[in-house]
Amino acid sequence: MSKPKEILIIENLAAFEKVVNRDQQPYDINLMVMPGTLEDKHKDVDPEIGIPALRRKFNLIYLILGGVHDVHLGADYRYLKPNDLVIVPENFVYASSNVHSCTGFCIHFKTEFIQPLLKGSLAEEFPFFDMEANHIVNVTAEESTRIQEAFQNIIREYNRFSPEKDYILRNYIHILLLLVREIYRPHSKKIDENATRSMRLANQFKRLLEKQFMETREVKKYAAQLHVTPKYLAEAVKETTGKSPRDLINDVLLLECKVQLGSTNKSITEIAHELQFEDQAHFSRFVKQHTGLTPTDWRKKV
């Protein structure tokens, strides 16, 4: 039987800081906001594990300025470049296998913290939080400086005692979001305009995959929804990502396996059933094939 684990470590920021960032400071479990620098937040991350696959019940925005940092973000995987701005909506599957010597700024916040300043949903006002949006954009040096200043204002206020602290923080975060929206729009439009037909098809496939991987794992079914042949889809995805559609299906499924193994106390049998594997043996073979470890051994490692 697997050793006890904190269930759903992503539910609150206090647990996230303790388990992922290995920060042993006492934090209020009702914490709504956590800003900081990447060098501070990542200084104790285990380099052999990185940031394990998980879903957060809060949003994340970060700006990387230097260092090594890769991301598995839904069906996407890439190494980040200096001045990459990354937006991770709540409940979006995220992981990082390589995190070394990173510099930059980040903030986690719960949507309800800034809800009083919103007229609609977070994704309606700030489209970069939509599940189907581009979640990584490379900003210019000037834009990066403006974003850094907004982060610095948030961090200063967060570390200052004030009876108006929550009100000021809420407004500073809102300013950051407005700034990101202003910067994000032209970059996202440029990405869309420069996308080839193969890129657009590959992106459509990845968006479908993120929504349907639990019930749909056959390439031909995705191709049918996209009104192309399986061969054409395979060629477009390979040209754009360097991987086959089957590889991307396996990548997304493996991330979900890691989320369930790493952040819940569910049994191997329960996870296999929930992820719609034929049986526990099939699930175990899949995990072993892609990680080199059995589900039990992988769970012990993390």
C-alpha positions in Angstrom: 0.0 0.0 0.0 1.4 3.4 -0.9 2.6 5.7 1.8 0.1 8.5 2.9 0.3 11.7 0.9 -1.3 15.1 1.2 -4.4 14.9 -0.9 -4.8 17.5 -3.6 -1.7 19.6 -2.6 -2.9 22.1 -5.2 -6.0 23.1 -3.1 -4.3 25.9 -1.2 -1.2 28.0 -1.6 0.2 27.0 1.8 0.5 23.4 0.8 1.9 24.3 -2.6 4.7 26.3 -1.0 5.5 23.5 1.4 5.3 20.5 -1.0 6.5 22.0 -4.3 8.7 24.9 -3.3 9.9 23.2 -0.1 9.3 26.4 1.9 8.9 25.4 5.5 7.6 28.8 6.7 4.1 28.6 8.3 1.4 30.0 5.9 -2.3 30.5 6.5 -4.2 27.8 4.6 -6.7 30.5 3.5 -3.9 32.5 1.7 -5.3 34.0 -1.5 -2.1 35.5 -3.0 1.6 34.5 -3.2 4.0 36.7 -5.2 7.7 36.3 -5.4 10.9 36.0 -7.5 11.6 32.8 -9.4 15.1 32.6 -7.8 13.5 32.5 -4.4 10.6 30.2 -5.2 12.7 27.7 -7.1 15.8 27.7 -4.9 14.7 24.5 -3.1 12.9 22.7 -5.9 14.3 19.1 -6.2 16.3 19.1 -9.5 15.6 15.4 -10.0 11.8 15.9 -9.7 11.3 19.5 -10.9 7.7 20.6 -10.5 5.5 17.5 -10.5 2.5 17.3 -12.7 -0.4 18.9 -10.9 -3.5 21.1 -11.2 -3.6 24.2 -9.1 -6.8 25.6 -7.6 -5.4 29.0 -8.3 -3.9 31.0 -11.2 -0.3 31.5 -12.0 1.5 34.2 -14.0 5.3 34.3 -14.3 7.9 36.1 -16.4 11.2 34.3 -16.9 14.3 36.4 -17.4 17.0 33.7 -17.4 18.0 30.2 -16.4 16.7 26.8 -17.6 13.0 26.1 -17.4 10.9 23.7 -19.4 7.1 23.4 -19.2 4.5 20.8 -19.9 1.4 22.9 -20.3 -1.6 20.8 -21.3 -0.6 19.3 -24.6 2.3 21.7 -25.1 5.9 21.2 -24.2 8.7 23.6 -24.6 11.8 25.2 -23.1 11.3 28.8 -22.1 13.3 31.7 -23.4 14.2 35.0 -21.6 11.2 37.3 -21.5 8.7 34.5 -21.9 5.5 35.4 -20.2 3.6 32.3 -19.0 -0.1 32.2 -17.9 -1.4 29.1 -16.2 -5.2 29.2 -15.5 -6.5 27.4 -12.5 -7.1 23.6 -13.0 -4.7 23.5 -16.0 -2.3 20.6 -15.9 1.2 21.9 -15.5 4.6 20.3 -14.9 8.3 21.1 -15.3 11.1 18.5 -15.6 14.0 20.9 -15.7 14.3 24.0 -13.4 17.7 25.4 -12.9 19.1 28.9 -11.9 15.9 30.7 -12.9 15.5 34.4 -12.5 12.2 36.3 -12.9 8.9 37.0 -11.2 5.8 35.1 -10.4 2.4 35.3 -8.7 -0.2 32.8 -7.6 -3.6 34.1 -6.9 -7.1 32.8 -6.4 -9.8 34.2 -8.7 -12.1 35.1 -5.9 -9.4 37.5 -4.5 -9.8 39.9 -7.5 -13.5 39.0 -8.3 -14.7 42.3 -6.7 -13.0 44.2 -9.4 -14.3 42.1 -12.3 -17.5 42.7 -14.3 -17.7 39.1 -15.6 -15.6 36.0 -15.3 -11.8 36.1 -15.3 -11.5 34.6 -18.8 -14.1 37.0 -20.2 -12.1 40.1 -19.0 -8.7 38.6 -19.5 -8.8 36.1 -22.5 -5.3 34.7 -21.8 -6.9 32.8 -18.9 -9.2 30.9 -21.4 -8.3 27.2 -21.6 -7.9 27.5 -25.4 -5.7 30.7 -25.4 -2.0 30.9 -26.2 -0.5 30.6 -22.7 3.1 31.5 -23.5 4.2 34.7 -25.3 7.6 36.2 -25.7 7.5 39.9 -24.9 10.0 42.7 -25.9 12.6 44.0 -23.5 10.6 47.2 -23.0 7.4 45.2 -22.3 9.4 43.0 -19.9 10.6 46.0 -17.9 7.0 47.2 -17.5 5.8 43.8 -16.3 8.8 43.6 -13.9 7.8 46.9 -12.4 4.2 45.7 -11.8 5.5 42.6 -10.1 7.9 44.6 -7.9 5.0 46.8 -6.8 3.0 43.7 -5.8 5.9 42.2 -3.9 6.7 45.4 -2.0 3.0 45.7 -0.9 2.8 42.0 0.0 5.8 42.4 2.3 4.5 45.6 3.9 2.2 45.7 6.9 -0.9 47.9 6.2 -4.5 47.8 7.3 -5.3 48.4 3.6 -3.1 45.7 2.4 -5.7 43.4 0.7 -7.3 46.3 -1.0 -4.0 47.7 -2.4 -2.8 44.2 -3.4 -6.1 43.5 -5.2 -5.7 46.7 -7.2 -2.0 46.1 -8.0 -2.8 42.6 -9.3 -5.6 44.1 -11.4 -3.1 46.5 -12.8 -0.8 43.7 -13.7 -3.6 41.8 -15.5 -4.5 45.0 -17.4 -0.9 45.5 -18.4 -0.6 41.8 -19.5 -3.8 42.1 -21.5 -2.5 45.2 -23.3 0.8 43.5 -24.1 -0.7 40.1 -24.8 -3.2 41.1 -27.5 -0.8 42.1 -30.3 1.6 39.2 -29.6 -1.3 36.7 -29.7 -2.6 38.2 -32.9 0.8 38.0 -34.5 1.1 34.3 -33.5 -2.3 33.6 -35.1 -1.5 35.6 -38.3 1.9 33.8 -38.8 0.5 30.4 -38.1 0.6 28.0 -41.1 -2.3 25.7 -41.9 -0.3 22.9 -40.3 0.3 24.9 -37.2 -3.4 25.8 -36.9 -4.5 22.2 -37.4 -1.9 21.0 -34.8 -3.2 23.6 -32.3 -6.8 22.6 -33.0 -5.8 19.0 -32.3 -4.1 19.9 -29.1 -7.1 21.9 -27.9 -9.4 19.0 -28.7 -7.0 16.6 -27.0 -6.9 18.6 -23.8 -10.7 18.3 -23.6 -11.3 14.8 -24.8 -8.3 12.6 -23.9 -10.1 10.8 -21.2 -12.7 9.4 -23.6 -11.0 9.7 -27.0 -7.6 8.2 -27.6 -7.8 7.2 -31.3 -6.1 9.4 -33.8 -8.7 8.7 -36.4 -11.5 10.0 -34.2 -9.7 13.4 -33.8 -9.0 13.5 -37.5 -12.7 13.0 -38.2 -13.7 15.9 -35.9 -11.1 18.1 -37.7 -12.4 16.9 -41.2 -9.0 15.7 -42.3 -7.5 12.2 -42.9 -5.4 10.6 -40.1 -2.4 10.7 -42.3 -2.8 14.5 -43.0 -3.3 15.1 -39.3 -0.2 13.1 -38.4 1.9 15.0 -41.0 0.7 18.4 -39.7 1.3 17.6 -36.0 4.7 16.1 -36.8 5.8 19.1 -38.8 4.7 21.5 -36.1 5.6 19.7 -32.9 8.1 17.1 -33.9 5.9 14.4 -32.4 3.1 12.2 -33.7 -0.5 12.6 -32.6 -0.1 9.3 -30.7 2.9 10.8 -28.9 0.9 13.8 -27.8 -2.0 11.7 -26.7 0.4 9.6 -24.5 2.0 12.8 -23.2 -1.3 14.3 -22.0 -2.4 11.0 -20.5 0.9 10.5 -18.7 0.6 14.0 -17.2 -2.8 13.1 -15.8 -1.5 9.8 -14.5 1.2 11.7 -12.6 -1.3 14.2 -11.3 -3.4 11.3 -9.9 -0.4 9.4 -8.5 1.3 12.4 -7.0 -1.5 14.3 -5.5 -4.1 11.8 -4.3 -4.3 8.8 -2.1 -6.4 6.8 -4.6 -5.3 3.2 -5.2 -3.7 2.2 -8.4 -6.8 0.3 -9.3 -9.0 3.4 -8.7 -6.8 5.6 -10.9 -6.7 3.0 -13.7 -10.5 2.9 -13.7 -10.9 6.7 -13.5 -8.5 7.1 -16.4 -10.4 4.5 -18.4 -7.6 2.0 -18.8 -8.7 -1.6 -19.5 -7.4 -2.8 -16.1 -4.7 -2.1 -13.6 -2.1 -4.1 -15.5 -2.6 -2.0 -18.6 -2.3 1.2 -16.6 0.9 -0.1 -14.9 2.5 -1.1 -18.2 1.7 2.4 -19.6 3.3 4.2 -16.7 6.4 1.8 -16.7 6.8 2.2 -20.4 6.9 6.0 -20.2 8.7 6.6 -16.9 10.8 3.5 -16.4 9.0 3.0 -13.0 5.9 1.2 -11.8 3.1 3.4 -10.6 4.0 2.5 -7.0 7.7 3.2 -7.5 6.9 6.5 -9.2 4.6 7.5 -6.4 7.3 6.8 -3.8 9.8 8.9 -5.8 7.7 12.0 -5.7 
